[in-house]
Amino acid sequence: LSMRSGMPIVAGGGYYTHPFYPPEIATMSEDQIAQELIRKADTQPLGAYGEIGSSDEITPDERKVFRAVSKAHLKTNLPIFTHTAFGKAASEQLDIFEEMHVDPKHIVIGHLGGILDPKAEIHKAIAKRGAYVGFDRLGGGTDARQVPIIQAMLDAGYADKVMLASDFSSARLLKHNGGPGYSVTLTAFLPMLRKAGVDEKTIHGIVVDNPRRFLAFQPKHKHPTMS
């Protein structure tokens, strides 16, 4: 699709949440999981690890996987997207990464738009620590409630830590099938930000500069297809 359309597509990989782990994760060590993630980075066209997820409360195996992903990141430089249960355990996720010496600038803590706090206290706390804040279920019923949260982030000086996305996840959402399509964040949500008074320079920074800066990295491992 990328080659035919000319549109860059960045593939992610890794382990989602505990209920979706392959059975062997339970018996593998951190280092074994990390080596498997490194192997995937070396042999598959991955541009990120993610979504790396946690449940409402992080399970022991999820904690093990987070530590393994941290080790794999330090060996590969691949950035990391996470999944939270509507913001639950967000700070704990970042705690694990920082304990493992991962620079927060390489992390998006995901689904924080699920915390519907117009003061954006947790969002700002995550951004202050250097990680990106994922508002990544846009194009749906809670869009209007996301606007004041993002405005609070902007007012606090964290425009460079806001990451927008749709969490596009099924064929029924394709335009071909009558859905809003991949572009729904741009077509449905950005007009709301503009109406709220967010200027074009700030919007460009959020939807172009932030993901480009986050996804750009110097590989530590050379993929076999790289020249």
Disulfide bonds with the S-S distance in Angstrom:
none
